[in-house]
Amino acid sequence: MTTNEIAAGESRERLEANMARVEELRQRLLNALSQKKSTPTALNGPDNALYAKAAHAYVQEWMHNPAKILEQQVHYWGRTMTHFVDVQQRLAKGRFAAPEDPGPTDRRFKNPLWDTHPYFNFIKQQYLINAQAVAQAIDDIEEMDPKEKRRLKYFAQQITDMFAPTNFLATNPDALMKALETEGASLVKGMENLVRDLEANNGELVVRLADEEAFQIGENIATAEGEVIFRNRMMEVIQYNPTTETVHETPVVLFPPWINKFYILDLKPQNSLIRWIVDQGYTLFVVSWINPDKGYADTGLEDYVEDGFLKAIEIAKDVCKVPKVNAVGYCIAGTTLSLTLSLMKKRGDKSVKSATFFTALTDFSDQGEFTPFLQDDFADGIEQEIDQEGILPSFIMARTFSYLRSNDLIYGPAIRHYMMGETPPAFDLLYWNGDGANLPGKMFSQYLRGLCQRNEFAEGTFELLGETLSVRDVDVPLMSIATETDHIAAARDVYRGVQMMGSRNKTFVLGQSGHIAGIVNPPSKNKYGHYLNDDLSGDFDAWLDAATEHEGSWWPIWEAWLKKRSGKQVKARIPGSQTYKPICPAPGTYVKLKAAQQNQ
């Protein structure tokens, strides 16, 4: 027996051993899947009424304009047949090669084999032809409600994305090549990754985006120094250590969203907004919200306002011995800061000197990319889940946001992690993205129904804590920062809400990039710029047309604005006071509560 034959035999044995290991993992997979709790059907897709409406609209189109429908079909058939015949002709000539023109580019198909290998090229081109035909058919439907059409377009895109050939082993050259190179070990590793993720999430498939073992909260992320000086059932309040000898008299109280953890603003020293604010000479208080379990089922927005926002403001005033604070709210916390300011106006409370909003919506009249998730069938499904669990589990919100960018946040990572057996990258932003939080049932219903669906705050009819609140009550000096490519809080929607606010002193800033990178944009990076325009009288398009573009971060613009509203310099304050003594070092304990652990 030759050396090559021996090596081939050993390779074959290793391959067979790996395949046997895959079979062993199958039982663990089945056991993990058996732990999965049922979720309402409506959370996994639209009800049948949407497809019935689409079919009705298509029939109407056929009856009123049959030539148009036939033209679409003939165009699709023609492209498909031309593609097929072209391949057959090359095969007949003995040219088993891809065409000189490999077809349109798509970053999912970056492996050269998609262009050079006839098998993979044929599959790629036919998939793209099919996907384009589906999208065009929906675009051409005329007799359908625009909102329903937007939903149909979204779900059709999800289906075409799901059936991309990259998502299947037999038609993914990267995965096949990796399996051969590793003698099947990559498939075993991928299966182990899949089983481990299912076991960690009670049978629910939550694709891991980052290497969780690479990060420890408080050790290599969220390391800004400070003290937790207050804790209640809703939050911990962190006061950060000063880094300057003197500070501005008026402190800053920052409210992060409770959908995720606050340390997005303190991932690492070089991009930490928390550190930067402190370094500019401000006394900074940051709220770290509880990650609620089922015991928080009856916790509502009123609890976040009274025991969160108002309490944190009271604490900052007491510790700093000042009558007012400057408040900052990010995303849903910015929305709730607006509610709080309206309530404070009703009560005659003037404790907030200025307000800053990061990517915060207050007018939900245009539901944007969230249209598919804000209709009654999905909302009913959410409430069924809440009735069953008491909370909205973190994975549902994470999945909802991820499907808005499914190729980047679901299918791409799943291919690398499960099909190719790769360890997720040690990327702090993706680690944070996967460290989600549950949402109290009552609070989310109030937010979903009252704010998102009925738009009551913009309409001036939102009832909370015995008052009827309106966005027009927000009359403190304010700055609002939106971002150019934000798919969660679209800039034009943020702008429209700011226009409604009653303040006579309003500044609107449009940062480049998106919901996270556009906010976490330190000046030292000089990465993303921003747009400014003092005239907020026109609509968003008019504002943008007249806006001037500026290089670099908007942080210094905000700080210059904030400085004018922060009073004189006083001696730097160490965390705590006689009333609010330090409890534990930052980042505290609430931030370390994992949603998956709480739900077990």
Rosetta blueprint (number, residue, H / E / L):
1 M L
2 T L
3 T H
4 N H
5 E H
6 I H
7 A H
8 A H
9 G H
10 E H
11 S H
12 R H
13 E H
14 R H
15 L H
16 E H
17 A H
18 N H
19 M H
20 A H
21 R H
22 V H
23 E H
24 E H
25 L H
26 R H
27 Q H
28 R H
29 L H
30 L H
31 N H
32 A H
33 L H
34 S H
35 Q L
36 K L
37 K L
38 S L
39 T L
40 P L
41 T H
42 A H
43 L H
44 N H
45 G L
46 P L
47 D L
48 N H
49 A H
50 L H
51 Y H
52 A H
53 K H
54 A H
55 A H
56 H H
57 A H
58 Y H
59 V H
60 Q H
61 E H
62 W H
63 M H
64 H H
65 N L
66 P H
67 A H
68 K H
69 I H
70 L H
71 E H
72 Q H
73 Q H
74 V H
75 H H
76 Y H
77 W H
78 G H
79 R H
80 T H
81 M H
82 T H
83 H H
84 F H
85 V H
86 D H
87 V H
88 Q H
89 Q H
90 R H
91 L H
92 A H
93 K L
94 G L
95 R L
96 F L
97 A L
98 A L
99 P L
100 E L
101 D L
102 P L
103 G L
104 P L
105 T L
106 D L
107 R H
108 R H
109 F H
110 K L
111 N L
112 P L
113 L H
114 W H
115 D H
116 T H
117 H L
118 P H
119 Y H
120 F H
121 N H
122 F H
123 I H
124 K H
125 Q H
126 Q H
127 Y H
128 L H
129 I H
130 N H
131 A H
132 Q H
133 A H
134 V H
135 A H
136 Q H
137 A H
138 I H
139 D H
140 D L
141 I L
142 E L
143 E L
144 M L
145 D L
146 P H
147 K H
148 E H
149 K H
150 R H
151 R H
152 L H
153 K H
154 Y H
155 F H
156 A H
157 Q H
158 Q H
159 I H
160 T H
161 D H
162 M H
163 F L
164 A L
165 P H
166 T H
167 N H
168 F L
169 L H
170 A H
171 T H
172 N L
173 P H
174 D H
175 A H
176 L H
177 M H
178 K H
179 A H
180 L H
181 E H
182 T L
183 E L
184 G L
185 A H
186 S H
187 L H
188 V H
189 K H
190 G H
191 M H
192 E H
193 N H
194 L H
195 V H
196 R H
197 D H
198 L H
199 E H
200 A H
201 N L
202 N L
203 G L
204 E L
205 L L
206 V L
207 V L
208 R L
209 L L
210 A L
211 D L
212 E H
213 E H
214 A H
215 F L
216 Q L
217 I E
218 G L
219 E L
220 N L
221 I E
222 A L
223 T L
224 A L
225 E L
226 G E
227 E E
228 V E
229 I E
230 F E
231 R E
232 N L
233 R L
234 M L
235 M E
236 E E
237 V E
238 I E
239 Q E
240 Y E
241 N L
242 P L
243 T L
244 T L
245 E L
246 T E
247 V E
248 H E
249 E L
250 T L
251 P L
252 V E
253 V E
254 L E
255 F E
256 P L
257 P L
258 W L
259 I L
260 N L
261 K L
262 F H
263 Y H
264 I H
265 L H
266 D H
267 L L
268 K L
269 P H
270 Q H
271 N H
272 S L
273 L H
274 I H
275 R H
276 W H
277 I H
278 V H
279 D H
280 Q L
281 G L
282 Y L
283 T L
284 L E
285 F E
286 V E
287 V E
288 S E
289 W E
290 I L
291 N L
292 P L
293 D L
294 K H
295 G H
296 Y H
297 A L
298 D L
299 T L
300 G L
301 L H
302 E H
303 D H
304 Y H
305 V H
306 E H
307 D H
308 G H
309 F H
310 L H
311 K H
312 A H
313 I H
314 E H
315 I H
316 A H
317 K H
318 D H
319 V H
320 C H
321 K L
322 V L
323 P L
324 K L
325 V E
326 N E
327 A E
328 V E
329 G E
330 Y E
331 C L
332 I H
333 A H
334 G H
335 T H
336 T H
337 L H
338 S H
339 L H
340 T H
341 L H
342 S H
343 L H
344 M H
345 K H
346 K H
347 R H
348 G L
349 D L
350 K L
351 S L
352 V E
353 K E
354 S E
355 A E
356 T E
357 F E
358 F E
359 T L
360 A L
361 L L
362 T L
363 D L
364 F L
365 S L
366 D L
367 Q L
368 G H
369 E H
370 F H
371 T H
372 P H
373 F H
374 L L
375 Q L
376 D H
377 D H
378 F H
379 A H
380 D H
381 G H
382 I H
383 E H
384 Q H
385 E H
386 I H
387 D H
388 Q H
389 E H
390 G L
391 I E
392 L E
393 P L
394 S H
395 F H
396 I H
397 M H
398 A H
399 R H
400 T H
401 F H
402 S H
403 Y H
404 L L
405 R L
406 S H
407 N H
408 D H
409 L H
410 I H
411 Y H
412 G H
413 P H
414 A H
415 I H
416 R H
417 H H
418 Y H
419 M H
420 M L
421 G L
422 E L
423 T L
424 P L
425 P L
426 A L
427 F L
428 D H
429 L H
430 L H
431 Y H
432 W H
433 N H
434 G H
435 D L
436 G L
437 A L
438 N L
439 L E
440 P E
441 G H
442 K H
443 M H
444 F H
445 S H
446 Q H
447 Y H
448 L H
449 R H
450 G H
451 L H
452 C H
453 Q H
454 R L
455 N L
456 E H
457 F H
458 A H
459 E H
460 G L
461 T L
462 F E
463 E E
464 L E
465 L L
466 G L
467 E E
468 T E
469 L E
470 S L
471 V H
472 R H
473 D H
474 V L
475 D L
476 V L
477 P L
478 L E
479 M E
480 S E
481 I E
482 A E
483 T E
484 E L
485 T L
486 D L
487 H L
488 I L
489 A L
490 A L
491 A H
492 R H
493 D H
494 V H
495 Y H
496 R H
497 G H
498 V H
499 Q H
500 M H
501 M L
502 G L
503 S L
504 R L
505 N L
506 K E
507 T E
508 F E
509 V E
510 L E
511 G E
512 Q L
513 S L
514 G L
515 H L
516 I L
517 A L
518 G L
519 I L
520 V L
521 N L
522 P L
523 P H
524 S H
525 K H
526 N L
527 K L
528 Y L
529 G L
530 H E
531 Y E
532 L E
533 N L
534 D L
535 D L
536 L L
537 S L
538 G L
539 D L
540 F H
541 D H
542 A H
543 W H
544 L H
545 D H
546 A H
547 A L
548 T E
549 E E
550 H E
551 E L
552 G L
553 S L
554 W L
555 W H
556 P H
557 I H
558 W H
559 E H
560 A H
561 W H
562 L H
563 K H
564 K L
565 R L
566 S L
567 G L
568 K L
569 Q E
570 V E
571 K E
572 A L
573 R L
574 I L
575 P L
576 G L
577 S L
578 Q L
579 T L
580 Y L
581 K L
582 P L
583 I L
584 C E
585 P E
586 A L
587 P L
588 G L
589 T L
590 Y H
591 V H
592 K H
593 L L
594 K L
595 A H
596 A H
597 Q H
598 Q H
599 N L
600 Q L
